[in-house]
Amino acid sequence: MIKKVLIAEDHESANISVQKTLEELKIAHTDYVYYCDDALIKIEKAKQAGDSYDLLITDLYFEKDHREQQLSGGTALIEAARKAQPELKVLVFSAENKPAIIDGLFHKLEIDGYVRKARGDAKELMTAINAIAGNQRYFPRQIIQHTKQKNAHEFSDFDITILSLMIEGKRQQEISDHLKRNNIQPSGLSSIEKRLNYIKETLNFSTNEQLIAHCIKMGIV
């Protein structure tokens, strides 16, 4: 059960919106801060007092202002908060929409849920908090779709090298020359073209431009 929540959000309107959502869920004790450093101090003090928070709701990105901060953003806050209170549950509420970044939060930081700031986010926040209260992790739609796509094609280091060079504007002959100089095999033009065609066919794209746009959007490269 979630009874005590801390909100770390530097935009006042979003902060108030989350507070109202928590009120509708009848969560009795809610605190909020606008800075990551303040959030960590509250978490540490509550832990020491034997009155720990059950859930931290935090944004990923915080705008810099005149006040210098030790913790640069939500990622740093989550890492520090988990050191101070390992059992603390964490829900990220952010405008970030790149599945690769969101996926990293689940795998590297082991967050309990993610909700993207968008149309209908208040309702999704409720769903996520209820799931976390039931000891379940809440995965957004972006991650579920991304997982399906990753299952369709798992990008290798070779794939990422080719795509990264294409993004730099290199033609396939230049990519082939680069691979040869760096002893990366296969390096032939035919191999590069076949690999790109295979990836496009797997992901249902018809052009290299579509494939590159997809990889950038998904944070693959």
LOFI-645921 format. One record per residue (C-alpha): residue in three letters; y, z, x. Coordinates in pm, whole numbers, always signed. Layout:
# residues N
+------+--------+--------+--------+
: resn :  north :     up :   east :
+------+--------+--------+--------+
:  ala :      Y :      Z :      X :
...
+------+--------+--------+--------+
This chain:
# residues 221
+------+--------+--------+--------+
: resn :  north :     up :   east :
+------+--------+--------+--------+
:  met :     +0 :     +0 :     +0 :
:  ile :   +351 :    -80 :   +119 :
:  lys :   +601 :   +197 :    +54 :
:  lys :   +852 :   +171 :   +337 :
:  val :  +1003 :   -158 :   +459 :
:  leu :  +1255 :   -254 :   +726 :
:  ile :  +1449 :   -582 :   +694 :
:  ala :  +1595 :   -744 :  +1007 :
:  glu :  +1823 :  -1027 :   +893 :
:  asp :  +2169 :  -1117 :  +1023 :
:  his :  +2282 :  -1320 :   +721 :
:  glu :  +2409 :  -1082 :   +456 :
:  ser :  +2320 :  -1305 :   +159 :
:  ala :  +1958 :  -1343 :   +275 :
:  asn :  +1941 :   -971 :   +350 :
:  ile :  +2054 :   -884 :     -2 :
:  ser :  +1810 :  -1136 :   -151 :
:  val :  +1517 :   -973 :    +27 :
:  gln :  +1634 :   -628 :    -85 :
:  lys :  +1640 :   -743 :   -448 :
:  thr :  +1289 :   -884 :   -414 :
:  leu :  +1168 :   -549 :   -282 :
:  glu :  +1339 :   -372 :   -571 :
:  glu :  +1150 :   -593 :   -817 :
:  leu :   +828 :   -496 :   -641 :
:  lys :   +930 :   -131 :   -688 :
:  ile :   +913 :    -52 :   -318 :
:  ala :  +1088 :   +281 :   -297 :
:  his :  +1213 :   +298 :    +61 :
:  thr :  +1395 :     -3 :   +208 :
:  asp :  +1617 :     -9 :   +517 :
:  tyr :  +1799 :   -306 :   +661 :
:  val :  +1970 :   -401 :   +986 :
:  tyr :  +2159 :   -704 :  +1115 :
:  tyr :  +2052 :   -674 :  +1480 :
:  cys :  +1709 :   -677 :  +1646 :
:  asp :  +1796 :   -387 :  +1877 :
:  asp :  +1883 :   -172 :  +1575 :
:  ala :  +1553 :   -265 :  +1411 :
:  leu :  +1353 :   -148 :  +1713 :
:  ile :  +1545 :   +180 :  +1729 :
:  lys :  +1471 :   +248 :  +1362 :
:  ile :  +1102 :   +167 :  +1409 :
:  glu :  +1074 :   +397 :  +1712 :
:  lys :  +1260 :   +685 :  +1544 :
:  ala :  +1054 :   +655 :  +1225 :
:  lys :   +733 :   +657 :  +1428 :
:  gln :   +841 :   +966 :  +1621 :
:  ala :   +935 :  +1142 :  +1298 :
:  gly :   +595 :  +1074 :  +1145 :
:  asp :   +748 :   +855 :   +876 :
:  ser :   +662 :   +505 :  +1000 :
:  tyr :   +748 :   +178 :   +831 :
:  asp :   +465 :     -7 :   +660 :
:  leu :   +622 :   -352 :   +690 :
:  leu :   +882 :   -530 :   +902 :
:  ile :  +1043 :   -839 :   +746 :
:  thr :  +1234 :  -1033 :  +1009 :
:  asp :  +1402 :  -1366 :  +1067 :
:  leu :  +1322 :  -1557 :  +1385 :
:  tyr :  +1674 :  -1658 :  +1484 :
:  phe :  +1980 :  -1434 :  +1508 :
:  glu :  +2328 :  -1566 :  +1581 :
:  lys :  +2499 :  -1429 :  +1891 :
:  asp :  +2828 :  -1247 :  +1850 :
:  his :  +3045 :   -999 :  +2045 :
:  arg :  +2765 :   -741 :  +2052 :
:  glu :  +2524 :   -782 :  +2342 :
:  gln :  +2157 :   -746 :  +2252 :
:  gln :  +1847 :   -666 :  +2458 :
:  leu :  +1618 :   -837 :  +2208 :
:  ser :  +1714 :  -1203 :  +2176 :
:  gly :  +1550 :  -1275 :  +1841 :
:  gly :  +1267 :  -1221 :  +1599 :
:  thr :   +988 :  -1309 :  +1842 :
:  ala :  +1108 :  -1051 :  +2094 :
:  leu :  +1152 :   -797 :  +1815 :
:  ile :   +797 :   -847 :  +1687 :
:  glu :   +653 :   -801 :  +2037 :
:  ala :   +855 :   -484 :  +2098 :
:  ala :   +788 :   -345 :  +1750 :
:  arg :   +412 :   -391 :  +1788 :
:  lys :   +423 :   -202 :  +2120 :
:  ala :   +607 :    +83 :  +1951 :
:  gln :   +388 :    +76 :  +1640 :
:  pro :    +71 :   -136 :  +1679 :
:  glu :    -37 :    -97 :  +1317 :
:  leu :   +297 :   -223 :  +1179 :
:  lys :   +260 :   -520 :   +946 :
:  val :   +500 :   -810 :  +1004 :
:  leu :   +628 :  -1076 :   +765 :
:  val :   +851 :  -1349 :   +909 :
:  phe :  +1114 :  -1493 :   +674 :
:  ser :  +1281 :  -1788 :   +843 :
:  ala :  +1413 :  -2141 :   +799 :
:  glu :  +1185 :  -2263 :  +1079 :
:  asn :   +957 :  -2536 :   +944 :
:  lys :   +762 :  -2665 :  +1244 :
:  pro :   +395 :  -2588 :  +1180 :
:  ala :   +317 :  -2562 :  +1552 :
:  ile :   +574 :  -2283 :  +1595 :
:  ile :   +463 :  -2103 :  +1280 :
:  asp :   +100 :  -2139 :  +1381 :
:  gly :   +186 :  -1981 :  +1717 :
:  leu :   +328 :  -1676 :  +1542 :
:  phe :     -6 :  -1618 :  +1371 :
:  his :   -219 :  -1677 :  +1678 :
:  lys :     -4 :  -1529 :  +1957 :
:  leu :   +183 :  -1250 :  +1777 :
:  glu :    -73 :  -1196 :  +1500 :
:  ile :   +188 :  -1174 :  +1227 :
:  asp :    +65 :  -1090 :   +877 :
:  gly :   +261 :  -1351 :   +686 :
:  tyr :   +524 :  -1623 :   +694 :
:  val :   +765 :  -1740 :   +424 :
:  arg :  +1006 :  -2024 :   +480 :
:  lys :  +1363 :  -1991 :   +354 :
:  ala :  +1379 :  -2264 :    +93 :
:  arg :  +1393 :  -2329 :   -279 :
:  gly :  +1171 :  -2076 :   -459 :
:  asp :  +1143 :  -1844 :   -159 :
:  ala :  +1198 :  -1524 :   -362 :
:  lys :   +883 :  -1587 :   -563 :
:  glu :   +690 :  -1673 :   -246 :
:  leu :   +815 :  -1354 :    -81 :
:  met :   +664 :  -1154 :   -364 :
:  thr :   +334 :  -1336 :   -329 :
:  ala :   +331 :  -1280 :    +46 :
:  ile :   +415 :   -909 :    +23 :
:  asn :   +148 :   -853 :   -240 :
:  ala :   -106 :  -1029 :    -19 :
:  ile :    -11 :   -819 :   +283 :
:  ala :    -25 :   -503 :    +73 :
:  gly :   -385 :   -598 :     -4 :
:  asn :   -458 :   -629 :   +370 :
:  gln :   -461 :  -1009 :   +355 :
:  arg :   -267 :  -1252 :   +570 :
:  tyr :    -31 :  -1492 :   +396 :
:  phe :    -34 :  -1846 :   +535 :
:  pro :   +234 :  -2089 :   +412 :
:  arg :   +154 :  -2440 :   +292 :
:  gln :   +279 :  -2593 :   +620 :
:  ile :     +8 :  -2414 :   +817 :
:  ile :   -269 :  -2509 :   +575 :
:  gln :   -164 :  -2876 :   +589 :
:  his :   -123 :  -2862 :   +966 :
:  thr :   -471 :  -2716 :  +1004 :
:  lys :   -617 :  -3002 :   +802 :
:  gln :   -434 :  -3252 :  +1019 :
:  lys :   -545 :  -3080 :  +1338 :
:  asn :   -901 :  -3095 :  +1214 :
:  ala :   -852 :  -3467 :  +1157 :
:  his :   -745 :  -3514 :  +1519 :
:  glu :   -731 :  -3257 :  +1798 :
:  phe :   -471 :  -3378 :  +2047 :
:  ser :   -596 :  -3373 :  +2405 :
:  asp :   -384 :  -3327 :  +2718 :
:  phe :   -422 :  -3701 :  +2776 :
:  asp :   -287 :  -3776 :  +2427 :
:  ile :    +10 :  -3547 :  +2476 :
:  thr :    +91 :  -3702 :  +2815 :
:  ile :    +95 :  -4053 :  +2667 :
:  leu :   +305 :  -3949 :  +2367 :
:  ser :   +551 :  -3751 :  +2580 :
:  leu :   +609 :  -4054 :  +2803 :
:  met :   +659 :  -4272 :  +2494 :
:  ile :   +922 :  -4030 :  +2367 :
:  glu :  +1100 :  -4069 :  +2702 :
:  gly :  +1123 :  -4441 :  +2622 :
:  lys :   +859 :  -4564 :  +2865 :
:  arg :   +667 :  -4879 :  +2781 :
:  gln :   +289 :  -4891 :  +2797 :
:  gln :   +292 :  -5062 :  +3138 :
:  glu :   +516 :  -4787 :  +3274 :
:  ile :   +286 :  -4525 :  +3119 :
:  ser :    -12 :  -4694 :  +3287 :
:  asp :   +170 :  -4689 :  +3623 :
:  his :   +256 :  -4320 :  +3576 :
:  leu :   -106 :  -4232 :  +3502 :
:  lys :   -226 :  -4420 :  +3809 :
:  arg :    +30 :  -4249 :  +4037 :
:  asn :    -84 :  -3910 :  +3910 :
:  asn :   -456 :  -3990 :  +3927 :
:  ile :   -497 :  -3949 :  +3550 :
:  gln :   -789 :  -4139 :  +3403 :
:  pro :   -822 :  -4360 :  +3211 :
:  ser :   -501 :  -4533 :  +3315 :
:  gly :   -551 :  -4895 :  +3206 :
:  leu :   -332 :  -5061 :  +2945 :
:  ser :   -635 :  -5131 :  +2728 :
:  ser :   -740 :  -4764 :  +2731 :
:  ile :   -393 :  -4649 :  +2636 :
:  glu :   -368 :  -4896 :  +2350 :
:  lys :   -716 :  -4809 :  +2221 :
:  arg :   -638 :  -4438 :  +2228 :
:  leu :   -312 :  -4482 :  +2038 :
:  asn :   -484 :  -4702 :  +1780 :
:  tyr :   -757 :  -4442 :  +1734 :
:  ile :   -504 :  -4160 :  +1677 :
:  lys :   -302 :  -4371 :  +1432 :
:  glu :   -614 :  -4465 :  +1240 :
:  thr :   -729 :  -4102 :  +1225 :
:  leu :   -392 :  -3979 :  +1099 :
:  asn :   -334 :  -4281 :   +875 :
:  phe :    -27 :  -4422 :  +1056 :
:  ser :    +39 :  -4791 :  +1111 :
:  thr :   +302 :  -4780 :  +1389 :
:  asn :   +364 :  -4590 :  +1711 :
:  glu :   +704 :  -4489 :  +1575 :
:  gln :   +542 :  -4311 :  +1278 :
:  leu :   +299 :  -4135 :  +1511 :
:  ile :   +576 :  -4016 :  +1743 :
:  ala :   +792 :  -3895 :  +1453 :
:  his :   +493 :  -3702 :  +1318 :
:  cys :   +418 :  -3539 :  +1654 :
:  ile :   +781 :  -3433 :  +1702 :
:  lys :   +803 :  -3293 :  +1350 :
:  met :   +481 :  -3097 :  +1395 :
:  gly :   +583 :  -2963 :  +1735 :
:  ile :   +285 :  -3128 :  +1906 :
:  val :   +514 :  -3273 :  +2173 :
+------+--------+--------+--------+
